Amino acid sequence: MRSRDPLPAVALCTEYPVAQGGGVGVIVEELAAGLRDEFRLLLVSPDPEGAVATASGSSPFSAHLSFQLAALPPSPAYRRQSQELVRRLKVENTAIAHFHCGGTFGWGNRWPGLSIPELCSRQGIRAVWTNHLTALPDRVYAPPGRPAWLGKLLSPLARAGKARQMAAVDWEIAVSDHDLDFFRREYRCDGVRLKRIYHSRLEKQPEPSPGNRLPIVLAVGHLAFRKGQDVLVRAFLRIASRFPEWRLIVAGPDGGGGCLQEIERQIGSHPEGHRIELAGACSHPMELMAKASIFVQPSLEEALGLALQEALFCGCPAIGSRTGGIPEVIEEGRTGLLVPPGDSAALATALASLIENEAMRGEMSRQGQVSIAAKGMVRKGMMDAHRKLYMELLGPRVSNHIKGL
């Protein structure tokens, strides 16, 4: 155990396995890697015991608390599980528990008074919450496949639960200005400390964009209807016969829900389907972005879009849906084009426009690389913001001790 272990810990908490490689896990890993030398870090995640190395190996974490809610509030089993997690955090001398939520609802906050951040606050553990996506309360109890009336009937419970969780944490963080405005508009935020922190894993200055890019349209992200890859495939097939040298690569693991099967159906039933490649999980997406001529983020909803940031940083002109934080990344007409979410006809028109205009792509490539750094969508900005936040919550005595190590 490192000599720093007696110091209070910062626990990074995610409901998704870090090993899964999703956007939330990527950000948690980036934060840990960047702050490991300044804080004692714990990981709370559903990864199995032993799946994540701790301080004895190369991991930035001094300990890993394997945890997964197997029950929902307000059941007795949920209460026992959540109380046990808080007890374990106390044993580890946790000063700050930073909860990363893949949406707006998680960690028990769909039920008033039972969110785990509230339990932490009652036990003297400072709590921070990051929303990685926005959601209205009527979707909590009525996901796709359930009657909409059920969601509307129970939405006051979810709204009250979210409001109580927001009031219990020291900071509520959104990952885009769009999401920040959403929370101010949709939830009771009196007295709640809200801020926006752009997330990014971009560190180095961008390399000069290569002059000879391949005739490839690229999308990167786990395959899900929310991500809109099925819309992109439909759009590409609309114009494929006009541009026989171009092909589409869709990279990312199957996110479940039937999107992959729908894309495979479209590919199999169209004469130009052979020009679409499903590349699966991709460990080095920026290598593809450096070769592709157009990147597409066709999401129906998106908090910001890490892959979109990276594509522009690599000098790849982009097309994105006009939803969530995507318009904060793409400056329409300067670094890319924006289309209505779910509109395959509009997306096909935008694709054809960029394919036909090489000069436009070249100018967007140059401007895109500059714009990402100018907006502060880089790793250093993310680290600086979290470092300042944690130091503030730890207080001057502990912060000064950390600075002196």
N, C-alpha and C positions, 0 to 999 in steps of 0.2 A: 504494500500500500504506500502511496506517495506521502512525503512528509507534509504535504498540504492537507491531508485528510481531516485533521481536526477542525479545519475551517468550515464554516457553513457552506452547504452545497446548493447549486442551482440544478434543479431537475427538469430535463427536457422531456415532455410527455406527449406521446403520439398514440392514437388508437389504431394506427396502421403499422404493420411490421416494417421495420427499417429495411430488412432484406428484400422486401417487395419492390423497392425501387421507385415508388410513386413520388409525386411532387412534394408531399408533406415530408416523407422520409428523407428526400434529398436535402430539403432545407434544414431539417434537424441535424443531419450529418454535417452540412456545411457550417452551421453555427458551432457545433461541437469542435470541428477541426480548427476553426478560426479563433475560438475562445479558450481552448484547452490549457493554454499556458497562463491564463489569468484567473480562472475559476475552477473550483472542484465541481465536476459535472457528473450528474447521474442520468441514466436513460430509463424512462418508463415506457415500455412498449409491449405488444403481444408476442414479440419474438420469443421462441422457447428459451428456457434457461440454457446458457452455454453457447447460444447461437451468436451472441454479440460478445466479443472479447472485452475485458475490462482492463484496469491499469497494468495488470501483469503482462499484457500483450501490447499491441500497438494502438489500441483504442484510446480515444480521448476521455472515455468514461471511467470513473473510479468504481462504479458499480452499475449493475443492470438489474432493475426490478421488473421481472416478467409479469405482466398484468393484462388481463383482458376481461371486460365485463361479460359474464355469461348470463346475466339476468338484467331486466329493465326495472327502473323505479316504477312504483313504490314498493316492490316486493321485498320481503325480509332478506332474500338472498342478495339482492342488490345492495341493501343497506350494509350487510355483513362484508361484502366485497369492497365497497367503497371505504368503509371504516378501516378495513385491514390495510388498504393502500395508504391511507393517511397515517396510520400507525407506523408502517414501514418507512415512510418519508420522515417521520419524526425520529425514528431510530437512526437514520442516516444523517441527522442534523441538517435537514433541508431548510434553507432560509427562503428560497424562491421556487415555486413550482410553476413552470411555464407550459401551459396546456395549448397544444396545437390541435385545432379542430378542422377536419377535412371539409366541413361546411359551416353552418351557423349553429347547429345543434349536435351535441355530443357530450360525453363525460357527465351524463345524467341531467343536463340542464333543460330537458324537455318537460320536467316535472318540477313545479315550484318548491324551492327549499331543499332540494336533494342533489344539487350539482356538487361534484367533487371539489371544485374551487371554493364553494361555500364552506364545505367541511374543512378544507385547508385553512381558510381564513379564521374560522372559529378556533383552530388549534395554533394560531400564531404564525402560520406559514403564509408569506406574501404570495399572491397569485397573479399571474399574467395570462392573458388569453389571446391567441391569434386565430382569427377566422380566415380560412383559406378559400372560402366561397360564401356567397350570400344565399339565404333561403328564407322564404316567408313561412310563418308558423302554420299555415293551413296545409303545408306539404309534409309536416312532421308525422302526422298520424294517418296520412292518406297518400303514400307513395304510389307510383304507377301500378295499376292493377287493383287498387282499392277505391271504393266510391268517394267522389269528391266531397259529398255532404258530410262524411265522417271527419274529414280534415277540417272543414269549416266549423263543425260542431265543437271539436276539441281544440281548435286553434287558440282560444283564450288561455288554456293551460300552458301551451308551448310558449306563448308570448309572455306570460307571467314568469315562466321558468327562465327564459332568456333574460328578461329584465332583472330578475334577482341575481342571476349569475353575473351579469354586467356590473351590478352594484357591488358585488362581493370582491371583484378583482381590482388590483391596483391600476392596471392598464388593460384596455381593450384595443387590440391592434387589428387594423385592416391592411390588406396588401395592395390596395389601389385607392385612388381618390374616389372612384365610382363606388367602391364598397363602403368607404368612410361616409359618404353622403347617404348611402342606403341605410346604414345603422342610425344615423341621426334622424332620418326621416321616418323609419319604420318602428323604432323601439324607443322606450322611455329612457333618455340618456341624461337626465338632470343629475349632476354630480358625478357622472361617469367620465373618467379620463380616457379619451379616445385619441389615437394617433394612427397615421399611416406610415408604414415602413415597406418600401419596395424590397422584394426578395430577389436575389440574384446569386448565381455562382460564377459570374464573369469576373475575371481578375486581371488578366493581362490586357495591354493595349491591343486592339485588333490588328491582325496582319493585313497588309494591303490586299484588297479583293482581287482574286485571280481574274485575268482578262478573258480567258477561254473557259467559260462554264459549259456544262453539259446540258442538253435539252431535257431537263428533268424538272418536274413539278414534285415537291416533297411535302409530306406532312409527318409530324412526329408526335406521338402521344398514345396512351393506352386506348384501345379501340372500344368506344362506347357511344351510344346514340347522343349523349350529352356533348361529346367531342365533335360530332358532325362529320366523321369521315365518310359515312354513307352518302351524305349530301355532296361531298367533294367528288366521290367516285361517280355519282350521277352526273355532276357538272362536267367532269372530264370526258365522260363518254358522249356527251352532247356535241363536243367539238373535236373529238379525237380524229375523225376522218379528215378534217381540214388541216391537221398538223401531224402528218404520219411519222415524222422523225422524233416527236416528243413522247415521253412516257411518264407515268405517275408512280411514285414510290410512297407507300404508306408504311411507316415504321412504328412499331409499338406492340406491346403484348395485348392479348385478348383481355378486355376488361369485363367480360361477361355481359349478360343481358340480351344477347342475340345480334349485336351489331356486326361481329365478324361474319356470322352466317348470312346476314343480309348482303354484305359486301361481296361475299363469295357467290351468292345467287346472282347479283348484278354482273359480276365478271363473267360467270359461266353462261349467261343468257345473251351476251352482247358480242358481235363479231370483232370488236376492238378490245375485248376484255383482256387479251393476252398482253396488252401493253401496260397493264397495271400489275405492279409487284407488291405483294404483302411481305414485308421484310421481317416481321416479328420484332421481338425485343432487340433494341440496338444499344450497345454499350458505348459507342462513340458517335453520337448523333451529329456533333459539330463537323466531323469529317464529311458527312453527307451534305451538310449545309454549305460547306465551302465549295462543293462541286455543283450543287443544284442551281438552277437559274431562277426558280420561283419557289417560295415557301408559302404554304397555306395553313392558316389557323381557322378552321371552319366551325368552331364551337358554337353551340346554342346558348351556352352560358360559360363564363370564364372569369375568374377573379383578376388575373393578369396575363399569365402565359409565359412560363420560363422558356419553353422551346422557341416561342416567338421572339423573345428578347435575344436569344442566342443566334437565331437565324439572321436578324438584322445586324447583330454584332459581327457576324461572319460575312456581311456584305451581300446577303441574299434578299432581294426585294420580296415583299410579302403582301399577301391578301388576307384580310381577317374579317370576321363577323363584327358588325357594329353592336357589340354587347359587352357588358362588364367592363373590365379594365383594358380590353384590347385597343380601343381608340386612344388610350394613353401611351401605348407602345408605338402604334402606327400613326404617323402624320399623313393624312390622306393627300395623295397627289405628290408628296415629297419623299416619303420612305416606303409607300405602298398604297394599296387601295382597300376600301371598306365596302362591305356588302351587307344586306339584311340577313340576319341569322336564319338558316334553314331554306334559303331561296337558291335553289340549284341553278335556275335560269340566270339570275344576276351574277352568281359566281362563275358560270360558264362565260358570260360576257366579259367579266373582269379578267379571267384567264386568257381569253382570246386577245384582249387588248394588250396585255403584257407580253404575250408570246409574239405578237406581231410588231412590237415596238422595242427593238434592242436598245436604242438610245435611251429610252425612258428607263429601262431596267438598269442600265449603266449608271445613270444619275441617281436613281433610287438606292442603288448599291452603295455609292459613296456617301450619300446623306444618311443612310440607315446606320452605318458604322459610327458616325459622329454623334448621332442623336441619342443612342443608348447611354453612352458615357455622360453626355450633357444633361440627361434627365436624372442622373444619379442611380441608374439601374445597374449597379455593379456591386460586387461582393464587399468591397471595402465600406461602402455606404451602409450596407446591411449590418456589418460587424460593428461599425462605429455606433450605430443607433442602439443596438442591443447591449453593447458594452456600457454605454452611458446609462441606459435604463436599469441594468442590473446593479451598477455601482450606486445609483441613486437609491434603490430599494434596500441595498445592504447597509447603507448608512456610512457616515464618514469613518468610524473606527475600523470597521472591517475593510472598507475600500482602501484606506491608507495602508493597512497591513498588507493587502494584496499588491498594491503598487510597490511596496518595499521589498517584495520577494524577488 
